[in-house]
Amino acid sequence: MTQHDSSSAWRAPVAKAPLHASVEISGSKSLSNRYLVLAALSTTPTILEGLLLSRDTELMMKALRSLGVGIEQDFDTPTTVRLTPPASGHFTGNVSVFCGLAGTVMRFVPGLALFADGPVRFSGDEQASARPMKPVLDGLEQLGAHVEYEGEVGRLPFTVVPPSTLAMAAQAQVSIDSSGSSQFISGLLLVASRLPRGLRLTHTGEKLPSMPHIAMTVADVEAAGGSISSPDRGVWDVEPSSLDLAPVIVVEPDLSNAAPFLGAALLAGGSVSVPRWPEQTTQPGALLPAILEKFGAKVTVDADSSGRRTLTVTSDGHIRGLGDLDLSAAGEIAPSIAALTIFADAPTSLVGIAHLRGHETNRLRALVTEINRIGGSAQELDDGIAVTPGTAENSEGTAGLHGARMETYADHRMATFAAMIGLRVSGIDIVDVETTRKTLPDFVGMWSAMLAQHQDKRN
């Protein structure tokens, strides 16, 4: 596990009083990058409003530009972006795509190379070579593409050589094991409508993580005019369709990015509100309110006269231990939930998240390492982690925990996890907090602003 060697670190602020904050969360990364890919596959231009501007979406837009997609950002409102698909209907080949550490770029964009007029090379950050890629690339090879690896098979960097023709006499058949990430399924479903006879996609593994993300992909494809059915669990039939997103799409706030802020209400006490909380959504972060209620929070939703909904989490700072908590449907919020378990009144095991070993870093190992680094007690399980809260209290009232220099492993969610711990434990220095730019371009500013609102409004 690579550690960042920077000598600089950000001192996480301690909450000195209960919170009374409202936090505006920017657009969903998962939806933003799915919409960007679908807009590139459409036959007419699309305007995306409220698009997340972060490293991951910047990498996606740069990748699509390389493939010949026209992308214009509004000068006054950069979160409004207009995409124009290539007039030829084919993407530009003989180009290179840099994926950074973005799973959605490295797993969604290779499928577009099926429709390119030449080979497309993919590379990424140093840490990206550790992220599994083989299932989606196996799928592309089953569709007639050729993949040339420069190093280990199934890892970046590689080149996708498109098939000379996609003419098919019958529906294409692809079988892959997507146990390591739902993104392998999503990457193929996003492009399958463009196949001449459609696709039957079959998952061959025993487990399939993050089903809500696959449901999100299916809903987004169908919103663009595609047709996907699931005749059996782990099987998807995609009809050949011409895709067109609506002329204007408004991106929902990223509910998973709300997790550290809403979780802060349980750690510091008081309340944190997030405006524009959707009434219905395909985001896995929608599971967050119910999970926080299990930990002892009170969750309310208020709507104004225009129907704008605000979700508020309120807590007295007491956190319940939950025994086993299955996060298989929402693994991306596991680091934020793990931060809560450190301060709970009983042990909690987060299970159903073995696939987190293949994220930006091995998140299970990273979480256990960092919890133990600050004096906590955690161990890795086959499919998750077990956390035992401390019992002895020091003079500051924390559960035997102490300050430390916490690593982030180039993982944005490890950085926000450490910031949450810093609300209760003084002396938490976070290495490379700027890795949060992946999904939260100004996390430090947002976190500081949340804490600056802690004064009790009744005074």
C-alpha positions as CSV (number, residue, x, y, z in Angstrom):
1,M,0.0,0.0,0.0
2,T,1.6,3.2,-1.2
3,Q,1.9,6.1,1.3
4,H,2.2,9.7,0.3
5,D,5.7,11.1,0.9
6,S,4.7,14.7,1.2
7,S,6.1,16.5,4.2
8,S,3.0,18.8,4.4
9,A,-0.2,17.8,6.2
10,W,-3.5,19.5,7.1
11,R,-4.4,19.7,10.8
12,A,-8.0,18.6,11.1
13,P,-10.0,21.0,13.2
14,V,-11.7,19.8,16.4
15,A,-15.4,20.6,17.0
16,K,-15.5,22.9,20.0
17,A,-19.3,23.0,20.2
18,P,-22.3,21.3,18.7
19,L,-22.8,22.0,15.0
20,H,-25.7,24.0,13.6
21,A,-24.7,24.0,9.9
22,S,-26.1,23.8,6.4
23,V,-23.8,22.4,3.7
24,E,-24.4,22.7,0.0
25,I,-23.2,19.5,-1.7
26,S,-22.1,19.7,-5.4
27,G,-23.3,17.4,-8.1
28,S,-23.1,13.6,-8.0
29,K,-19.9,12.2,-9.4
30,S,-21.6,8.9,-10.3
31,L,-24.4,10.7,-12.2
32,S,-22.1,13.3,-13.7
33,N,-19.8,10.8,-15.3
34,R,-22.6,8.5,-16.5
35,Y,-24.4,11.5,-18.1
36,L,-21.1,12.6,-19.8
37,V,-20.7,9.2,-21.3
38,L,-24.3,8.9,-22.4
39,A,-24.2,12.5,-23.9
40,A,-21.1,11.4,-25.9
41,L,-23.1,8.4,-27.2
42,S,-26.2,10.4,-28.1
43,T,-27.1,11.7,-31.5
44,T,-27.9,15.3,-30.4
45,P,-26.2,17.8,-28.1
46,T,-27.0,17.8,-24.3
47,I,-26.6,20.5,-21.7
48,L,-25.7,19.3,-18.2
49,E,-26.5,21.7,-15.3
50,G,-25.0,21.3,-11.9
51,L,-22.2,19.1,-13.1
52,L,-19.7,18.2,-10.5
53,L,-16.4,19.9,-11.2
54,S,-13.7,17.7,-9.7
55,R,-10.7,15.7,-10.8
56,D,-12.7,12.7,-11.8
57,T,-15.1,14.7,-14.0
58,E,-12.3,16.8,-15.4
59,L,-10.5,13.6,-16.4
60,M,-13.7,12.3,-18.0
61,M,-14.3,15.5,-20.0
62,K,-10.7,15.5,-21.1
63,A,-11.0,11.8,-22.2
64,L,-14.2,12.5,-24.2
65,R,-12.5,15.6,-25.9
66,S,-9.7,13.3,-26.9
67,L,-12.2,11.0,-28.5
68,G,-13.7,13.9,-30.5
69,V,-16.6,15.0,-28.3
70,G,-17.3,18.7,-28.3
71,I,-17.5,20.1,-24.7
72,E,-18.1,23.7,-23.9
73,Q,-18.4,25.1,-20.3
74,D,-20.5,28.2,-19.6
75,F,-18.1,31.0,-18.7
76,D,-20.3,32.4,-16.0
77,T,-21.5,29.1,-14.7
78,P,-18.8,26.4,-15.2
79,T,-21.0,23.7,-13.8
80,T,-23.2,24.1,-16.9
81,V,-21.6,22.1,-19.8
82,R,-22.8,21.5,-23.4
83,L,-21.7,18.3,-25.1
84,T,-21.9,17.7,-28.8
85,P,-21.2,14.1,-30.0
86,P,-19.0,13.5,-33.0
87,A,-21.0,14.3,-36.2
88,S,-19.6,11.1,-37.9
89,G,-21.0,8.9,-35.1
90,H,-17.5,7.5,-34.6
91,F,-15.0,8.4,-31.9
92,T,-11.5,9.5,-32.8
93,G,-8.9,6.8,-32.6
94,N,-5.1,6.8,-32.4
95,V,-5.3,8.9,-29.2
96,S,-4.3,8.4,-25.6
97,V,-6.6,8.7,-22.6
98,F,-5.3,9.5,-19.1
99,C,-7.5,8.0,-16.4
100,G,-5.8,9.4,-13.3
101,L,-7.2,7.3,-10.5
102,A,-10.9,7.6,-11.6
103,G,-12.6,4.2,-11.7
104,T,-15.5,5.6,-13.9
105,V,-13.0,6.8,-16.5
106,M,-10.9,3.7,-16.7
107,R,-13.9,1.4,-16.7
108,F,-16.5,3.4,-18.7
109,V,-14.4,5.0,-21.5
110,P,-12.8,1.8,-22.9
111,G,-16.2,0.7,-24.1
112,L,-16.4,3.8,-26.3
113,A,-13.2,2.6,-28.1
114,L,-15.4,-0.1,-29.7
115,F,-16.8,2.7,-31.9
116,A,-13.5,4.5,-32.5
117,D,-11.8,4.7,-35.9
118,G,-8.4,3.5,-34.4
119,P,-6.7,2.2,-31.3
120,V,-7.1,4.1,-28.0
121,R,-4.4,3.8,-25.3
122,F,-5.3,4.1,-21.6
123,S,-2.9,5.0,-18.8
124,G,-3.3,6.5,-15.3
125,D,-1.7,7.5,-12.0
126,E,0.9,5.2,-10.5
127,Q,-1.7,3.8,-8.1
128,A,-4.2,3.1,-10.9
129,S,-2.2,0.1,-12.0
130,A,-3.4,-1.7,-8.8
131,R,-7.0,-1.3,-9.7
132,P,-8.6,-4.4,-11.4
133,M,-9.7,-3.9,-15.0
134,K,-9.8,-7.3,-16.6
135,P,-13.6,-8.1,-16.5
136,V,-14.6,-5.1,-18.6
137,L,-11.7,-5.7,-21.0
138,D,-12.6,-9.4,-21.3
139,G,-16.1,-8.2,-22.2
140,L,-14.7,-5.9,-24.9
141,E,-12.7,-8.8,-26.3
142,Q,-15.8,-10.9,-26.4
143,L,-17.3,-8.2,-28.5
144,G,-14.4,-8.4,-31.0
145,A,-11.9,-5.8,-29.7
146,H,-8.3,-6.6,-29.1
147,V,-6.5,-5.5,-25.9
148,E,-2.8,-5.0,-25.9
149,Y,-1.3,-4.9,-22.4
150,E,2.0,-3.1,-21.6
151,G,2.5,-4.8,-18.2
152,E,0.3,-7.1,-16.1
153,V,-2.7,-8.5,-17.9
154,G,-5.9,-6.8,-16.7
155,R,-4.2,-3.7,-15.4
156,L,-3.4,-0.2,-16.8
157,P,-1.7,0.8,-19.1
158,F,-3.3,-0.9,-22.1
159,T,-4.5,-0.2,-25.6
160,V,-8.0,-1.1,-26.9
161,V,-8.0,-1.9,-30.7
162,P,-11.6,-1.7,-32.0
163,P,-12.9,-4.5,-34.1
164,S,-12.8,-4.0,-37.9
165,T,-16.6,-4.3,-37.9
166,L,-19.4,-4.7,-35.3
167,A,-21.7,-6.4,-37.7
168,M,-23.4,-9.2,-35.9
169,A,-25.9,-11.8,-37.0
170,A,-27.5,-12.1,-33.6
171,Q,-27.5,-10.5,-30.1
172,A,-24.0,-10.3,-28.7
173,Q,-23.3,-12.6,-25.7
174,V,-20.9,-11.5,-23.0
175,S,-20.1,-13.2,-19.7
176,I,-17.9,-11.6,-17.0
177,D,-17.2,-11.9,-13.3
178,S,-18.0,-8.5,-11.9
179,S,-17.5,-9.5,-8.2
180,G,-14.7,-6.9,-7.9
181,S,-16.8,-3.9,-9.0
182,S,-20.2,-3.1,-10.3
183,Q,-18.4,-0.6,-12.7
184,F,-17.5,-3.5,-15.0
185,I,-21.2,-4.2,-15.6
186,S,-22.1,-0.5,-15.9
187,G,-19.2,0.1,-18.3
188,L,-20.7,-2.4,-20.7
189,L,-24.3,-1.5,-20.2
190,L,-23.6,2.2,-21.0
191,V,-22.4,1.3,-24.5
192,A,-24.5,-1.8,-25.3
193,S,-27.3,0.1,-27.0
194,R,-25.0,1.0,-29.8
195,L,-24.3,-2.6,-30.7
196,P,-26.1,-3.6,-33.9
197,R,-28.0,-6.5,-32.3
198,G,-27.9,-5.4,-28.7
199,L,-26.3,-7.4,-25.8
200,R,-27.0,-10.1,-23.3
201,L,-24.7,-9.5,-20.4
202,T,-24.2,-12.2,-17.8
203,H,-22.5,-11.9,-14.4
204,T,-20.8,-15.2,-13.6
205,G,-19.6,-14.5,-10.0
206,E,-21.3,-15.4,-6.8
207,K,-21.5,-11.8,-5.4
208,L,-22.3,-8.6,-7.2
209,P,-21.5,-5.4,-5.1
210,S,-23.2,-2.0,-5.4
211,M,-26.3,-3.1,-7.1
212,P,-27.8,0.4,-6.7
213,H,-25.0,1.7,-9.0
214,I,-26.1,-0.8,-11.6
215,A,-29.7,0.3,-11.1
216,M,-28.5,3.9,-11.6
217,T,-26.8,2.9,-14.9
218,V,-29.9,1.1,-16.1
219,A,-32.2,4.1,-15.2
220,D,-29.8,6.6,-17.0
221,V,-29.6,4.5,-20.1
222,E,-33.4,4.2,-20.3
223,A,-33.7,7.9,-19.7
224,A,-31.6,8.4,-22.8
225,G,-33.9,6.1,-24.8
226,G,-32.3,2.7,-24.3
227,S,-34.1,-0.4,-23.2
228,I,-32.6,-2.8,-20.6
229,S,-34.4,-5.8,-19.1
230,S,-33.2,-8.3,-16.5
231,P,-34.8,-11.7,-17.1
232,D,-32.8,-13.2,-14.2
233,R,-30.6,-12.1,-11.4
234,G,-27.2,-11.2,-12.9
235,V,-28.4,-11.1,-16.5
236,W,-29.2,-8.0,-18.5
237,D,-30.7,-7.8,-22.0
238,V,-30.0,-4.5,-23.9
239,E,-31.9,-3.8,-27.0
240,P,-30.2,-1.9,-29.9
241,S,-31.3,1.7,-29.6
242,S,-30.4,5.2,-30.7
243,L,-29.6,7.2,-27.5
244,D,-30.5,10.8,-26.8
245,L,-30.5,12.4,-23.4
246,A,-32.9,15.2,-22.7
247,P,-31.7,18.5,-24.1
248,V,-31.1,19.7,-20.5
249,I,-30.2,17.4,-17.6
250,V,-29.9,18.7,-14.0
251,V,-27.4,16.7,-11.9
252,E,-28.5,15.8,-8.3
253,P,-26.2,16.6,-5.4
254,D,-23.8,13.8,-4.5
255,L,-25.4,12.0,-1.6
256,S,-22.3,9.9,-0.8
257,N,-20.3,13.1,-0.5
258,A,-22.9,14.3,2.0
259,A,-21.8,11.3,4.3
260,P,-18.9,13.0,6.1
261,F,-20.9,16.2,6.7
262,L,-24.0,14.5,8.0
263,G,-21.9,12.1,10.0
264,A,-20.3,15.1,11.6
265,A,-23.6,15.8,13.4
266,L,-23.2,12.5,15.3
267,L,-19.6,13.1,16.1
268,A,-19.9,16.7,17.3
269,G,-23.5,16.8,18.3
270,G,-26.0,19.3,17.0
271,S,-27.3,19.3,13.5
272,V,-26.2,19.4,9.9
273,S,-28.5,20.1,7.0
274,V,-28.1,19.3,3.3
275,P,-30.4,21.2,0.9
276,R,-31.7,19.8,-2.4
277,W,-32.0,16.3,-1.1
278,P,-33.9,14.4,-3.8
279,E,-37.2,12.8,-3.1
280,Q,-36.4,9.9,-5.4
281,T,-33.0,8.9,-6.6
282,T,-30.9,6.0,-7.8
283,Q,-27.9,7.1,-5.8
284,P,-26.7,4.6,-3.1
285,G,-26.2,7.5,-0.8
286,A,-30.0,7.6,-0.4
287,L,-29.4,4.7,2.1
288,L,-27.4,7.1,4.4
289,P,-30.3,8.6,6.4
290,A,-31.6,5.2,7.5
291,I,-28.1,4.1,8.4
292,L,-27.5,7.2,10.5
293,E,-30.8,6.7,12.3
294,K,-29.6,3.2,13.3
295,F,-26.5,4.9,14.9
296,G,-28.9,7.0,17.0
297,A,-29.4,10.2,14.9
298,K,-32.7,11.9,14.3
299,V,-33.4,12.5,10.6
300,T,-35.9,15.0,9.2
301,V,-36.8,16.3,5.8
302,D,-38.5,19.6,5.2
303,A,-39.7,21.1,1.9
304,D,-40.2,24.7,1.1
305,S,-43.0,26.2,-0.9
306,S,-41.2,25.4,-4.2
307,G,-40.7,21.8,-3.2
308,R,-37.0,22.1,-2.4
309,R,-36.2,19.5,0.1
310,T,-33.7,19.8,2.9
311,L,-32.5,16.8,4.9
312,T,-31.3,17.5,8.5
313,V,-29.4,15.1,10.8
314,T,-29.5,15.9,14.6
315,S,-27.7,14.1,17.3
316,D,-26.7,14.5,21.0
317,G,-23.3,13.0,20.1
318,H,-24.1,9.5,21.4
319,I,-23.4,6.8,18.8
320,R,-24.8,3.3,19.1
321,G,-22.8,0.2,18.2
322,L,-24.7,-1.9,15.7
323,G,-23.1,-5.4,15.7
324,D,-23.1,-6.3,12.0
325,L,-24.0,-3.7,9.4
326,D,-24.3,-4.8,5.8
327,L,-23.0,-2.1,3.4
328,S,-22.9,-4.1,0.3
329,A,-25.3,-1.8,-1.4
330,A,-23.5,1.4,-0.4
331,G,-19.8,0.6,0.0
332,E,-18.6,4.0,-1.0
333,I,-19.9,5.5,2.3
334,A,-18.1,2.8,4.3
335,P,-15.2,5.0,5.3
336,S,-17.6,7.7,6.7
337,I,-19.5,5.0,8.6
338,A,-16.3,3.5,9.9
339,A,-15.4,6.8,11.5
340,L,-18.6,6.7,13.5
341,T,-18.0,3.1,14.7
342,I,-14.7,4.2,16.4
343,F,-16.8,6.3,18.9
344,A,-19.8,4.0,19.3
345,D,-20.9,2.4,22.6
346,A,-20.4,-1.1,21.3
347,P,-18.5,-3.0,18.6
348,T,-19.6,-2.8,14.9
349,S,-18.6,-4.9,11.9
350,L,-19.1,-3.4,8.5
351,V,-19.6,-6.3,6.1
352,G,-20.5,-7.0,2.5
353,I,-17.7,-4.7,1.3
354,A,-14.9,-7.1,0.2
355,H,-14.9,-5.2,-3.1
356,L,-13.4,-2.1,-1.4
357,R,-10.0,-3.8,-1.7
358,G,-10.1,-2.8,-5.3
359,H,-10.9,0.8,-5.0
360,E,-8.5,3.8,-5.1
361,T,-6.5,1.8,-2.5
362,N,-7.3,-1.3,-0.5
363,R,-9.8,0.6,1.6
364,L,-10.3,-2.3,4.1
365,R,-6.6,-2.5,4.9
366,A,-6.3,1.3,4.9
367,L,-9.1,1.8,7.3
368,V,-7.8,-0.8,9.7
369,T,-4.3,0.6,9.5
370,E,-5.4,4.2,10.3
371,I,-7.8,3.2,13.0
372,N,-5.1,1.3,14.8
373,R,-2.6,4.1,14.1
374,I,-4.6,6.5,16.3
375,G,-5.0,4.0,19.2
376,G,-8.2,2.4,18.1
377,S,-8.9,-1.3,17.6
378,A,-9.9,-2.7,14.2
379,Q,-9.2,-5.8,12.2
380,E,-9.8,-6.9,8.6
381,L,-12.5,-9.5,7.9
382,D,-13.0,-11.5,4.7
383,D,-15.7,-9.1,3.6
384,G,-15.3,-6.1,5.8
385,I,-13.8,-4.7,9.0
386,A,-14.6,-5.1,12.7
387,V,-14.2,-2.1,15.0
388,T,-14.1,-2.2,18.7
389,P,-14.5,1.1,20.4
390,G,-12.0,1.9,23.2
391,T,-13.1,2.0,26.9
392,A,-10.5,4.2,28.6
393,E,-10.9,7.9,28.3
394,N,-8.2,10.5,28.3
395,S,-8.5,14.0,29.6
396,E,-10.2,15.2,26.4
397,G,-13.0,12.7,26.7
398,T,-12.0,10.6,23.7
399,A,-12.0,6.8,23.8
400,G,-8.3,6.3,24.5
401,L,-7.5,7.7,21.1
402,H,-4.6,10.1,20.2
403,G,-3.5,12.4,17.5
404,A,-1.4,11.1,14.6
405,R,-0.3,11.8,11.1
406,M,-2.9,9.9,9.1
407,E,-2.2,8.7,5.6
408,T,-4.8,9.0,2.8
409,Y,-3.2,6.6,0.2
410,A,-4.3,9.0,-2.7
411,D,-7.9,8.1,-1.7
412,H,-10.4,10.9,-1.2
413,R,-12.6,9.0,1.1
414,M,-9.7,8.2,3.4
415,A,-9.1,11.9,3.7
416,T,-12.7,12.7,4.7
417,F,-12.6,9.7,7.1
418,A,-9.6,11.2,8.8
419,A,-11.3,14.6,9.0
420,M,-14.3,13.1,10.8
421,I,-12.0,11.5,13.4
422,G,-10.4,14.9,13.9
423,L,-13.7,16.4,15.1
424,R,-13.2,14.4,18.3
425,V,-9.5,13.7,18.5
426,S,-7.0,16.6,18.6
427,G,-3.7,16.4,16.7
428,I,-5.0,14.6,13.6
429,D,-2.7,15.7,10.7
430,I,-4.0,14.5,7.3
431,V,-1.4,13.8,4.6
432,D,-2.3,15.0,1.1
433,V,-5.8,16.2,2.0
434,E,-5.9,17.6,-1.6
435,T,-6.7,14.1,-2.8
436,T,-10.3,15.1,-2.0
437,R,-10.3,17.1,-5.2
438,K,-11.4,13.8,-6.8
439,T,-15.0,14.5,-5.8
440,L,-14.9,17.6,-3.5
441,P,-12.9,20.4,-5.1
442,D,-12.9,22.5,-1.9
443,F,-13.3,20.0,0.9
444,V,-11.1,22.0,3.4
445,G,-13.1,25.1,2.8
446,M,-16.5,23.3,3.1
447,W,-15.4,21.5,6.3
448,S,-14.0,24.7,7.8
449,A,-17.2,26.6,6.9
450,M,-19.4,23.9,8.5
451,L,-17.5,24.2,11.8
452,A,-17.7,28.0,11.6
453,Q,-21.4,27.7,11.8
454,H,-21.3,25.8,15.2
455,Q,-22.5,28.8,17.3
456,D,-25.8,28.0,18.8
457,K,-28.3,30.1,16.9
458,R,-30.4,30.5,20.0
459,N,-27.7,32.7,21.6
